[in-house]
Amino acid sequence: MNVVIINGHPNKESFNNALANTYYQGVKSTQNSVEIINVRELDFNPNLQFGYRKRTELEPGLQLAIEKIKAADHLVWVLPVWWGGMPAMLKGFIDRTFLPGIMFDIEEEKFLPKKLLKGKTARLIITSDSPRWYYYLYLKSPVINQLKKGILAFCGVKPTKLTYIAPIKNSTQDFRKEWLNKVFNLGKNLK
């Protein structure tokens, strides 16, 4: 299996970075192949300036990321919840890479798109300061719904499993170590 991890946290010293690297190590301990796309390291304009009306030329880092995503069997998204959503750079990355003709196709006279990422699966590893029950009941899980349904399923990626890690604020080293162990095992036991 070919696994691609998309690390959407802008800070390389973040717990998200440790989670992405730990999942990577878990997969590396198997016969599966794995790569990480650290969105923070890509040099690109996150603004989809013309929408879908006119294609903005893709920067080399985005072209390579698209190739990796299209070649993957399993996509792992590691990101924090900020203001109920995802970091701006990650949203810009998605806007610039999940494009018609690349990740989906719009078919005339059809309501739903042609899903160009069929056959792929995904996992979301999301960190938050809000407990899961609060994020679900009060905010209705916006970033989870956006990624699972509005982006991944829209392009054909299913199923998408969720690992929600919270609260991060004021978490102990033991809490973090326990989650790192769990995330390592998610990578190691990937099927």
Long-range contacts (C-beta under 8 A, 24 or more apart in sequence): 1-32, 1-33, 1-73, 1-74, 1-190, 2-32, 2-33, 2-34, 2-71, 2-72, 2-73, 2-74, 3-27, 3-32, 3-33, 3-34, 3-35, 3-72, 3-73, 3-74, 3-75, 3-76, 3-187, 3-190, 4-34, 4-35, 4-36, 4-37, 4-68, 4-69, 4-71, 4-72, 4-74, 4-75, 4-76, 5-34, 5-35, 5-36, 5-37, 5-76, 5-77, 5-78, 6-36, 6-37, 6-39, 6-69, 6-75, 6-76, 6-77, 6-78, 6-90, 6-93, 7-36, 7-37, 7-38, 7-39, 7-40, 7-78, 7-79, 8-39, 8-77, 8-78, 8-79, 8-80, 8-86, 8-87, 8-89, 8-90, 8-93, 9-40, 9-78, 9-79, 9-80, 9-87, 10-39, 10-40, 10-87, 10-89, 11-40, 12-38, 12-40, 14-80, 15-127, 15-168, 15-176, 16-78, 16-79, 16-80, 16-125, 16-127, 18-176, 18-180, 19-78, 19-125, 19-127, 19-165, 19-179, 19-180, 19-183, 20-76, 20-78, 20-125, 22-180, 22-183, 22-184, 22-187, 23-76, 23-78, 23-125, 23-183, 23-184, 23-186, 23-187, 24-187, 25-184, 25-187, 26-183, 26-184, 26-185, 26-186, 26-187, 26-188, 26-189, 26-190, 27-187, 27-188, 27-190, 28-187, 29-187, 29-188, 30-187, 30-188, 30-190, 32-190, 34-187, 35-68, 37-65, 37-68, 37-69, 39-89, 39-90, 39-93, 40-89, 42-93, 44-92, 44-93, 44-96, 45-92, 45-96, 46-88, 46-89, 46-91, 46-92, 46-93, 46-95, 46-96, 47-92, 47-95, 48-92, 48-95, 48-96, 52-99, 52-100, 55-99, 56-96, 58-96, 58-97, 62-93, 62-96, 62-97, 65-93, 65-97, 66-97, 66-102, 69-97, 69-103, 69-117, 70-102, 70-116, 70-117, 72-120, 73-119, 73-120, 73-121, 74-120, 74-121, 74-122, 74-123, 74-190, 75-120, 75-121, 75-122, 75-123, 75-152, 75-157, 76-122, 76-123, 76-125, 76-187, 77-122, 77-123, 77-124, 77-125, 77-126, 77-147, 78-125, 79-124, 79-125, 79-126, 79-127, 79-143, 80-126, 80-127, 80-128, 80-168, 81-126, 81-127, 81-128, 81-129, 81-130, 81-135, 81-143, 84-135, 84-139, 84-142, 84-143, 85-142, 85-143, 85-146, 86-143, 86-146, 86-147, 94-151, 98-151, 98-155, 103-155, 104-154, 104-155, 104-156, 113-154, 113-155, 115-154, 115-155, 115-156, 116-155, 116-156, 117-152, 117-155, 117-156, 117-157, 118-156, 119-156, 120-156, 120-157, 121-157, 121-158, 121-159, 121-160, 121-161, 122-152, 122-157, 122-159, 122-160, 122-161, 123-160, 123-161, 123-162, 123-163, 123-186, 124-148, 124-160, 124-161, 124-162, 124-163, 125-163, 125-165, 125-183, 125-186, 126-162, 126-163, 126-164, 126-165, 127-165, 127-166, 127-168, 128-164, 128-165, 128-166, 128-167, 128-168, 129-166, 129-167, 129-168, 129-169, 130-166, 130-167, 131-166, 131-167, 132-164, 132-166, 135-164, 135-166
